[in-house]
Amino acid sequence: MTKPCIICVAITGSLPKKANNPAVPITVSEQVESTQEAFEAGATIMHAHVRNDDETPSSDPEKFARLKEGVEKHCPGMIIQFSTGGRSGTGQARGGMLPLRPDMASLSVGSNNFPTRVYENPPDLVSWLASEMVEHDVKPEIEAFDLSHIFQAAKLHAEGRIAAPPYVQFVMGVQNAMPVDGVVFDFYVKTVRRLFGEDVPWCAAGIGRHQMTLNQWAIAAGGHVRTGLEDNVRLDRDRLAPSNAALVRRAADICAANNRSVATPAEARQVLGLRPVAA
């Protein structure tokens, strides 16, 4: 297989703390440094949350702006993707950073169970977030925690409410949501190709110990991958991951084992239909 693989690094998330792994980057300066290391290891998308100084989640646009500025300076061409996830804020505060015009933003198009709560994505909020992404030329990455979310993405695409080509990420391994199941994974891939076309790009993410499994499945099946300390703080049962870059290097090694190159920023932008980097 010759198709380059896009590696997304989810650097921080809303949950992991220094107590879980000292390498989790919390401050903006830590996030920029960790992202640069991951970029040099082969990551071409940076998926970003921001935190308060006490490590609690934040939706502060000013923090996102400083993070975007730092990544643009130190990681030329890297694709910047902001999270609009529900752990960091409520209502339209979840999209308050979209006027900053990152290249991409995550978009969860339906609700589902999480370990201790319902992850709520009501239709009116999904509609508003999608419209804001169109308004500010931000490409959504559809986070699919359930089969119905893929069909909802197809509906939004058919209505012209998300940009082509659509980009769907399967998230597997969240407790109380979709488990890691190879038959289901294969069906997800077939469903995306049936609804959006054989050549549409797609991605997969595995949570915790399942991260490497989903990396392996997606790379072997011609998809793209997400890794990083947001989803998994360990290399294995006995070792913490020393950095986001270490998890990116592991994904790159899986690419090499499957005869796939790691996509450059320019290749990734072309695959995803993103606007070119501003001069």
C-alpha positions as CSV (number, residue, x, y, z in Angstrom):
1,M,0.0,0.0,0.0
2,T,1.4,3.4,-1.0
3,K,-1.1,5.8,0.5
4,P,0.6,8.0,3.0
5,C,-0.8,7.8,6.6
6,I,-1.8,11.0,8.4
7,I,-0.9,10.8,12.1
8,C,-2.9,13.0,14.5
9,V,-1.5,13.6,17.9
10,A,-4.1,14.4,20.7
11,I,-1.7,16.1,23.0
12,T,-3.7,16.8,26.2
13,G,-7.4,16.2,26.3
14,S,-9.6,17.2,29.3
15,L,-8.9,14.3,31.7
16,P,-5.3,13.2,32.0
17,K,-3.3,15.0,34.7
18,K,0.3,15.2,35.8
19,A,-0.6,12.7,38.5
20,N,-1.5,10.2,35.7
21,N,1.6,10.9,33.7
22,P,4.1,13.9,34.3
23,A,4.5,14.2,30.5
24,V,0.9,15.4,30.0
25,P,1.3,19.0,28.8
26,I,-1.0,21.4,30.7
27,T,0.2,25.0,30.1
28,V,0.3,26.5,26.7
29,S,4.1,26.6,26.6
30,E,4.2,22.9,27.6
31,Q,1.7,22.1,24.9
32,V,3.7,23.9,22.2
33,E,6.9,22.1,23.2
34,S,5.2,18.7,23.3
35,T,3.5,19.4,19.9
36,Q,6.8,20.4,18.3
37,E,8.4,17.1,19.5
38,A,5.5,15.2,18.1
39,F,5.6,17.1,14.8
40,E,9.3,16.3,14.4
41,A,8.4,12.6,15.1
42,G,5.8,12.6,12.2
43,A,2.5,14.0,13.5
44,T,0.8,16.2,10.9
45,I,-2.4,17.1,12.9
46,M,-2.4,18.5,16.4
47,H,-5.7,17.9,18.2
48,A,-5.9,20.4,21.0
49,H,-7.7,21.1,24.3
50,V,-6.7,23.8,26.7
51,R,-6.5,23.7,30.5
52,N,-6.6,26.1,33.4
53,D,-3.5,26.4,35.7
54,D,-5.2,23.9,38.1
55,E,-5.4,21.4,35.2
56,T,-9.2,21.6,34.9
57,P,-10.6,21.9,31.3
58,S,-11.1,25.2,29.7
59,S,-12.7,26.7,26.6
60,D,-10.9,30.0,26.9
61,P,-10.4,31.4,23.3
62,E,-7.3,33.4,24.5
63,K,-5.5,30.2,25.5
64,F,-6.4,28.6,22.1
65,A,-5.1,31.7,20.4
66,R,-1.8,31.5,22.2
67,L,-1.5,27.8,21.4
68,K,-2.3,28.3,17.8
69,E,0.3,31.1,17.5
70,G,3.0,28.9,19.1
71,V,2.3,25.9,17.0
72,E,2.3,27.9,13.8
73,K,5.6,29.4,14.7
74,H,7.4,26.1,15.7
75,C,5.6,23.6,13.5
76,P,5.4,25.1,10.0
77,G,2.5,23.6,8.0
78,M,1.1,21.5,10.8
79,I,-2.7,21.1,10.8
80,I,-4.2,22.7,13.9
81,Q,-7.4,21.1,15.1
82,F,-9.3,22.4,18.1
83,S,-11.7,20.4,20.2
84,T,-15.3,21.5,20.6
85,G,-15.9,18.6,23.0
86,G,-18.3,18.8,25.9
87,R,-16.0,18.2,28.8
88,S,-14.4,21.6,28.3
89,G,-17.5,23.8,28.3
90,T,-21.2,23.9,27.7
91,G,-23.5,25.2,25.0
92,Q,-22.0,27.7,22.5
93,A,-18.9,28.2,24.7
94,R,-17.7,24.9,23.1
95,G,-17.3,26.8,19.8
96,G,-16.0,30.0,21.1
97,M,-12.5,29.4,19.6
98,L,-13.8,28.8,16.0
99,P,-13.4,32.4,14.9
100,L,-9.7,31.9,15.3
101,R,-10.0,29.8,12.1
102,P,-8.0,26.7,13.0
103,D,-7.6,24.4,10.1
104,M,-10.0,21.9,11.6
105,A,-12.2,21.3,14.7
106,S,-13.7,18.1,16.1
107,L,-17.4,17.8,15.7
108,S,-19.4,15.2,17.7
109,V,-22.7,14.8,15.9
110,G,-24.7,12.7,18.4
111,S,-24.9,11.8,22.1
112,N,-23.7,8.6,23.8
113,N,-22.7,7.2,27.2
114,F,-19.3,8.0,28.7
115,P,-17.8,6.2,31.8
116,T,-19.7,8.3,34.3
117,R,-22.0,10.6,32.3
118,V,-23.9,11.1,29.1
119,Y,-21.9,12.9,26.5
120,E,-24.5,15.3,25.3
121,N,-24.5,16.7,21.8
122,P,-28.1,17.9,21.2
123,P,-29.1,18.5,17.5
124,D,-29.4,22.3,17.9
125,L,-25.9,22.6,19.2
126,V,-24.5,20.3,16.6
127,S,-26.2,22.4,13.9
128,W,-24.8,25.6,15.4
129,L,-21.2,24.3,15.6
130,A,-21.4,23.0,12.0
131,S,-22.6,26.4,10.8
132,E,-19.8,28.2,12.7
133,M,-17.3,25.9,11.0
134,V,-18.7,26.7,7.6
135,E,-18.7,30.5,8.5
136,H,-15.0,30.4,9.5
137,D,-13.8,27.9,7.0
138,V,-12.9,25.3,9.6
139,K,-13.1,21.7,8.4
140,P,-14.8,19.3,10.8
141,E,-13.5,16.0,11.9
142,I,-16.6,14.0,12.7
143,E,-16.0,12.0,15.9
144,A,-18.1,8.9,15.6
145,F,-18.7,7.1,18.9
146,D,-21.6,5.1,17.4
147,L,-22.8,3.9,14.1
148,S,-25.6,6.4,14.0
149,H,-23.1,9.2,14.1
150,I,-21.7,8.1,10.7
151,F,-25.2,8.3,9.2
152,Q,-25.7,11.7,10.9
153,A,-22.5,12.9,9.2
154,A,-23.8,11.7,5.9
155,K,-27.0,13.7,6.4
156,L,-25.1,16.8,7.2
157,H,-22.9,16.3,4.2
158,A,-25.8,15.7,1.9
159,E,-27.4,19.0,3.1
160,G,-24.1,20.8,2.4
161,R,-23.5,21.6,6.0
162,I,-20.1,20.1,6.3
163,A,-17.3,20.6,3.8
164,A,-16.2,17.9,1.3
165,P,-14.5,15.6,1.5
166,P,-16.0,14.6,4.9
167,Y,-13.5,13.2,7.4
168,V,-14.9,10.7,9.9
169,Q,-13.0,9.4,12.9
170,F,-14.1,6.2,14.6
171,V,-13.6,6.3,18.4
172,M,-13.5,2.9,20.0
173,G,-12.8,1.7,23.5
174,V,-14.6,4.4,25.6
175,Q,-16.2,2.7,28.5
176,N,-20.0,2.4,28.0
177,A,-19.7,3.4,24.3
178,M,-18.5,1.4,21.3
179,P,-16.1,-1.4,22.4
180,V,-13.0,-2.4,20.4
181,D,-14.5,-5.0,18.0
182,G,-12.9,-6.0,14.7
183,V,-16.1,-6.9,13.0
184,V,-17.7,-3.6,13.9
185,F,-14.5,-1.7,12.8
186,D,-14.7,-3.4,9.4
187,F,-18.4,-2.5,9.1
188,Y,-17.6,1.1,10.0
189,V,-15.0,1.3,7.2
190,K,-17.4,-0.3,4.7
191,T,-20.2,2.1,5.8
192,V,-18.1,5.2,5.4
193,R,-17.0,4.0,1.9
194,R,-20.5,3.2,0.9
195,L,-21.9,6.5,2.1
196,F,-19.1,8.8,1.0
197,G,-17.1,7.0,-1.7
198,E,-14.3,4.4,-1.8
199,D,-11.5,7.0,-1.7
200,V,-12.9,9.2,1.2
201,P,-10.3,9.6,4.0
202,W,-11.1,8.3,7.5
203,C,-9.4,7.9,10.8
204,A,-9.6,5.8,13.9
205,A,-8.8,6.3,17.6
206,G,-8.5,3.7,20.4
207,I,-8.7,4.6,24.0
208,G,-6.3,3.5,26.7
209,R,-4.7,0.1,26.0
210,H,-6.6,-0.1,22.7
211,Q,-4.7,2.8,21.1
212,M,-2.1,0.6,19.4
213,T,-4.8,-1.9,18.3
214,L,-6.7,0.8,16.5
215,N,-3.5,2.2,15.1
216,Q,-2.7,-1.2,13.6
217,W,-6.2,-1.8,12.3
218,A,-6.5,1.6,10.6
219,I,-3.0,1.6,9.1
220,A,-3.5,-1.9,7.7
221,A,-6.9,-0.9,6.3
222,G,-5.7,2.2,4.5
223,G,-7.0,4.7,7.0
224,H,-5.4,7.4,9.1
225,V,-4.6,7.3,12.9
226,R,-4.8,9.2,16.1
227,T,-2.5,8.8,19.0
228,G,-1.3,10.8,22.0
229,L,-1.6,11.3,25.7
230,E,-5.2,12.5,25.6
231,D,-6.3,8.9,24.9
232,N,-3.6,6.9,26.4
233,V,-0.8,7.7,28.9
234,R,1.1,4.4,28.7
235,L,3.4,2.6,26.3
236,D,2.4,-0.7,27.9
237,R,1.2,-2.0,31.2
238,D,4.5,-1.4,32.9
239,R,5.6,1.9,31.3
240,L,4.3,5.4,31.1
241,A,4.7,7.1,27.7
242,P,7.6,9.5,28.1
243,S,6.0,12.0,25.6
244,N,3.5,12.5,22.9
245,A,6.4,12.0,20.5
246,A,7.0,8.5,21.7
247,L,3.4,7.5,20.9
248,V,3.7,9.2,17.4
249,R,7.0,7.3,16.8
250,R,5.2,4.0,17.6
251,A,2.5,4.8,15.1
252,A,5.1,5.7,12.5
253,D,6.8,2.3,13.1
254,I,3.4,0.6,12.4
255,C,3.2,2.6,9.2
256,A,6.6,1.3,8.2
257,A,5.7,-2.3,9.0
258,N,2.7,-1.9,6.6
259,N,4.8,-0.3,3.8
260,R,3.0,3.1,4.3
261,S,4.9,6.4,4.5
262,V,3.9,9.0,7.1
263,A,2.1,11.9,5.4
264,T,3.9,15.2,5.3
265,P,1.9,18.3,6.2
266,A,1.5,19.2,2.5
267,E,0.3,15.7,1.7
268,A,-2.1,15.7,4.6
269,R,-3.6,19.0,3.6
270,Q,-4.2,17.7,0.1
271,V,-5.8,14.5,1.3
272,L,-8.2,16.5,3.6
273,G,-8.9,19.3,1.2
274,L,-7.6,22.0,3.5
275,R,-6.7,25.5,2.6
276,P,-3.0,26.1,2.0
277,V,-0.8,27.5,4.7
278,A,-0.9,31.3,4.7
279,A,2.3,32.9,3.4
